[in-house]
Amino acid sequence: MLQARQLGNELWVGIHSDEDILEHKGPTVMTLDERVFATEACRWVTKAVPYAPYVTTLPWITHYGCKYVVHGDDITSDSGGEDCYRFVKGAGRFKVVKRTPGISTTELVGRMLLCTKTHFIKNLEAVLNGEEGSGNDQERKTTGAEMRSRIQSYATDESGLSPGPEVYLWTPPYERNPGHLLPASTLDPPSPDHKPGSFFRLIEGRPAHPDQRIIYVDGGWDLFSSGHIEFLRLITSHETYLGHQHGWDEAHRAAERIAQAGWDYPPCFVIVGVHDDEVINYWKGVNYPIMNVYERLLCLLPCRYVHAVAVSAPFMPNHVYLSSLPYCKGRGPPDMVYHGPTGFTPLPQDPYTDAKKLGIFRQIESHDFADVNAASIVERILKGRAMYEERQRVKGVKGLGEEAVRKREEEERVAEELREKRLQEAKEQS
């Protein structure tokens, strides 16, 4: 979608129905409503159009005022084996862009069923610098440079051409250890552990402005989907409402913002903290996260409700950490810390103790997509195993069979027992 947006002034995205995809390609993982919602949240998309025909016709694109149809360089055929874009190609209204290398639905399904962990990244900064990863020194450096370049391209504004969200890498004040937690509270008498760590700005983008409220949220964001997006949208909606109450959208103030910054920026600047792979896996087990920290970062950056991402965020964002966030150093903690309707996993202490003590914590209540998360998506795959097996077979992926499902279920059970054990150990140590 980024490459398509860079070709024009608007990007309209057609989305096929569940029934059409099932007929021509195989079962969907996300419903049509979930896919439309996720597409609308992409900052490069002008409009999502549901029920787009699987075979694109000239009257369809003309109806929406689209001059060209853009698609990757992979071949797409209908159930009869014919080119889905034969009509627009014949009219000279088809543009081809290079298919973006990276994660696919097929690979994600394979990870879920095989419980593999080979996709994990221990230290993203080291990988980007070519210091970690597979291959020799030169191969690692080449891979790191390519990954850094992709992050840069994803961190763009609505045009896909200018700087957008910022990216920061956080280094903890201790040796990396997935089981290490920052003190839940640093408002009590200080201790040697009360250190902020340090932030390094990997990607420079649109900065926060003095009149914007600084908002912080954190999470795993695994299999980034409608549940995560609706949470972020509700934060933006609430902050927009607060801004409206204080005259943010008055004409003269909007004119001042445009004159000073060149665009009418929103009343809030949302910084999203994302946890490392090993941290998530330590607390959730099996082979979570299904997507590694680099892939999850790439999912967050195009979201229109995200203004900055802090990679390697701690599990417990205490006062010292919060006060060291970008645009918070020297002015105190962010204006608000938000959390979703469900917890990640039971912990011995409330991760948001300090935010609550400071009166800057707000929980977003349940919403229509609250049940859409990594665990529920994995459950969908397991329940529809037979259909996904056929999808994998068509794509040339070896069948996984019932044994893989049993293995996944057993891994989930063992992980639950391990979580309970670690929770008890942490309680005894606290």
C-alpha positions, 0 to 999 in steps of 0.5 A: 500500500505504501508503494501504491500511495506514493504513485498518486494523491489518493489511495482507495483500497478494494477489499474482497468478501470472505466468500470470494476469498474462500472461493478463489484463495482459501479461508480468511483469518480475519473477517471482512469487518476486521479487515476493513477496519484495519485498512481504514486505520492505515495512514496511507489509505484514503478509503477502504472499499468492501466487497470489491470484486475478485476480478477487477473491472473497468466500471468498478474502478471508474465508479470510484474515480480511480485512474490506475490499479496497483498490484505487486509483481506476483501473479493473481488468478481467479478460481478459473486460472485467469488473470484477475487484472486482465481487463485493466491491463488491457486498458493500460490502467494497471501499475506493477510495484515490487512485492514487499519482502517480509512476513506472509499469512502463510508463514504466520500460520506455519509459526502458529501450528509448528510452535517455532521460535526461530523468528525471535530477535534478541536485540533489534539494535544489534540486528540493525547494526549487523552484530546479530543474526544469521550469516557472515559479517557482510550478510548480517550488515546487508540484512541490517541495512535493509531492515533499517531502510524498511523501517525508514520507509514505513515511518512516513506520513500520509503521502508516504513520502515525508517523515511521519512517526518517530522510532526510538530504541530503549536500552534498559539500565541493566543487562537484558534479561526477559525476567527482569522487571523495573521496580513497579514504583519509584515514587517511594524512597529511591534505590539503586534500581531507580534508573531510567535507561536511555533512549536512542532516536533511530528514525527522526519524524514529525516531532511533538509540539508544546501544546500537544498532550503526551500520551503513553501506551505499551504492549506486545502488539502481536498479530497487530489487528482490529483489537489493537487498532480500536484501542488506539483509536479510542485513545485518540477519540478521547483526547480529541474530545478533551481538545475540543473542550479546550477550544483546540478546533477553533479556526484561529488556533488551527490556522496558527498551527498550520502557519507554525508547523505546516500542518494541523496536528492533533491535540495528542502525541501518542508514544507506543511502547513495544516489548521485546520478543524474549520478554513476551515469551517469558511471560506468555510462553509457547512461541509467543510472540508470533511476530518478532519485534521488527515485524510488530514495529512495521505493523505499528508504524503505518497506523494513523493513531501512532506518532512514535514507537519506543522499542524494547519498552519495559514491562513495568513503566515506572515513574523514572522511565515515564519521565525519561520518555521522549518529550518528557525529560525535564518536564515530568511524566506524560499527560496520560498513560492508557491501558486496554480492557484486558491484561497481558498476563498476571503479574506480582505487581500492578505495572501501572502503580506509579501512573495510578499514584500520579493520577495519569492512568486511564483504562479504555473499557471493552469495545467491539474488537476487544476479543481480537488478539494474538491468542484468539487469532491462534485459536481461530487457526486451530479450530479451522485447521482442516481449511488452513491445511488445505490453504497451506497445501495449495501454497506448497507448504507441507501439511502439518496434521493433527499432531501439530495441533496437539503439540500446540495445545500441549505447549499452551497448557505447559505455558499456562503452568509456567506462568503460574509458577513464575507468578508465584516465585515473583510474589515470594521475592517481592 
